[in-house]
Structure formats: C-alpha cells, structure tokens
Amino acid sequence: MHCGHFSAGRCRSCTLMGTPYADQLAAKDAAVRERLGPLVPDHVWQEPLPSAAAGFRNKAKLVVGGTAGAPTLGILDADGRGVDLRTCGLHEAALATVLDRLARFVTRAALPPYDVARRRGELKHLVLTASPTGELMLRLVLRTTGPLERVREHLPGLLADLPRLRVVSANIHPEHKATLSGAQEVPLTEETLLSVPMGPVVLHVGPDSFLQTNTAVAAALYAQVTDWITDRGAATVTDLYCGVGGFALHAAAAGIEAVGVEVSADAVRGATRGARDLAGVPGAAGARFVVADASDPAAVVAAAGATQAVVVNPPRRGLGPDLPVLLDGLSAAADPATPTGTLVYSSCNPVTLATDLAAMPHWQPLSARLVDMFPNTDHAEVLVLLGPR
C-alpha cells in the first residue's frame, strides 16, 4: 500500500507503510514467537492469519481541527494544527465515501473545532463506524452541551444526506485530557445500536462499545476460537472482558452454552440483544451476559458458576496477578466431573501476554496463532489455546 500522507510526513501512524505486506506479516510473526519464546514452543504455532493491507478499518476516529468553515478531519500535528486524513487508505469504502459530507455538516451546523492550545471551541472528535451492511454510526465528541441545539437542528439534513446513517449520539467531554470521550452520552436518534453481522451472529454495538476495528479478521478470530473450544469438547464457556459478546455469541451459535462478563453496561445491552437473535436458531445454545468486573475473581465466579472453558480478552495491561486466582476460582466452581480444562487467551499486547503466561505454570500452550488485526503497524493480536499440565 502506498500512502501519500506517510510519504509527505503528514502522518506516521503506520510505521510499516511501504514494506511489502508478506514481509510485514512474516516479520511480525517472527517477533511474536521470539517475544513469547519458551513460554509457547515453536511446534504449537499455526500459520499467521493475514488481513487485507488496505481498506480494512471499520472505524474512523477523527480529530477535528481547522475552523467550522474549513474543518480538518484526521489528526493534529506537533503544533496542534489539524491534518486532514479524509483520504486515508485504511478506511473501509463505507467510511471513506462519506467523510466529505461530515465535514460539510460541521460547517452547516457551525461547530467550532476544539483548539487544544487555547482550550476553546467545541467539537473534539468525530467517530464513524461502519457495518458490513453499509449502515453507519456517528459519535460527535463535544466539549459542552452548548452546540446540541444546532446539531439537532441540522441532523435531519445529515440523515437525508447519509441515508445509511442509523445511529447518532453526542458525547460530552469537558475535560482537557488526551482521552477520546467523556462520561455523558446523549442519544440523537431513536436507534442506539448498530447491527454488525459477523459470521453466524449479529453484534450490536453502541457508541461506547468496543468493536474490533478489522471486521474480516475479527470474524476469522472468533471462528478460530470457536473451533478450538469445540475441538476440546467443552459444553460451556465463560467469556471474560466480553464486550458486545463476540466470543460468547459465536460459541453459542455452535451449540456451546455461554456466559459473558463485562463491566460496560452499554456493551452488555448490545450483547444481550445478540443473544436474543440466536433464540430459536436451530443448533444454537443459550448465551447470557452479566455486568461485572472481569478482573474481580469473586464477581466472575458468582456470575459464571460452573464452566468448562474460559476465554479472556483483556485490555493491553493484561490480566496481572488476578489470573491464577481467577482460574482456581472457576475450577473450584465447576462440576468436579467436568473441571475447567480449556483456556483461550486473546491478547493485543504480547508483552503482557508473556507476563501472564509465565504466571500460569499449571497451564500449557496447545496452539497459538498471530492474527493480523492491524496491518502496516507493529501491533499484534495473538491467540493462545491452553490446557492443564
């Protein structure tokens, strides 16, 4: 993939830009195997799961700069000036083809971009998410509620201009800090969840829910984990840090009873709707979702009860010291005749994955695979299947 923004030095986010994709994938796979070293022996590794090198991102997180009359949608440079990245080649076509119309909406609604240096202005970010159906979800991140009246006034025009725009919300983020959003979410459309078909299930995503940014690779990731759990003969699975329920719903679609644990009520609302979609589907099992802290062993055991398999998909910080306690608790809660015998760890950070694996001497890797969720960067998603020693 060639990127004019990268060549001109306007954006350096894709650190591997210009490197042939086959070389990227091979080098990333080798780096992950070296990082995990003796913890994951070479013979258990599968071939890496590749991605398209361009046009794969289902979400555009755009910093708004410039002025209301001439906004930029992209990033800020070192001096805080807006750098327009509407032509970024990573975005799916459903995103790329509508960004100009979003810029015109900013102008029509007279939404002054937030000036980081002066701490003035209103519109901080636009976050646009695309479903494989072509339907869209838009989140406007505002400093205050002041512009909401203008947003509502011009929203019918935007919806007419973008007939596939199904979900719109405003997030109020008054703090001057490098985070994407604040605590207050204001729905602006009747529908508040975007439906994202993925393999045999539909994920329902709200503005504050986590969705893997590479739809095609995410579908393959969920399918791989479901195959592993099925091959291990597990009849029940607990999905920790489940988000909108990707792992749990795919397992349920394959006939495995699933419980998901997630601290975000917004995500659990979407996951529960996905479980309702599976009700009555031939061969599907039940799935239920609980709002609880997946890093709290007592809360997880109380929510999940007996289970034969566990899937963990933690944030970049990993699981830390709670992991051995958590696994012991789940095993103790299980039926003695069918103890927990399968653990799948989905990690977006090989460094913390290595730390966690080292803290699990009673579990051995049975299979492992690099899943290339983020082409053109060094970021790596890794799956590891483990069983008791």
Secondary structure, 3 states (H helix, E strand, C coil): CCCHHHHCCCCCCCCCCCCCHHHHHHHHHHHHHHHHHHHCCHHHECCCECCCCCCCECEEEEEEEECCCCEEEEEECCCCCEEECCCCCCECHHHHCCHHHHHHHHHHCCCCECECCCCECCEEEEEEEECCCCCEEEEEEECCCCCHHHHHHHHHHHHHHCCCEEEEEEEECCCCCCCCCCCEEEECCCCCCEEEEECCEEEEECCCCCCCCEHHHHHHHHHHHHHHHHHCCCCEEEEECCCCCHHHHHHHHCCCEEEEEECCHHHHHHHHHHHHHHCCCCCCCCEEEEECCCCCHHHHHHHHCCCCEEEECCCCCCCCCHHHHHHHHHHHHCCCCCCCCEEEEEECCHHHHHHHHHCCCCEEEEEEEEECCCCCCCCCEEEEEEEEC
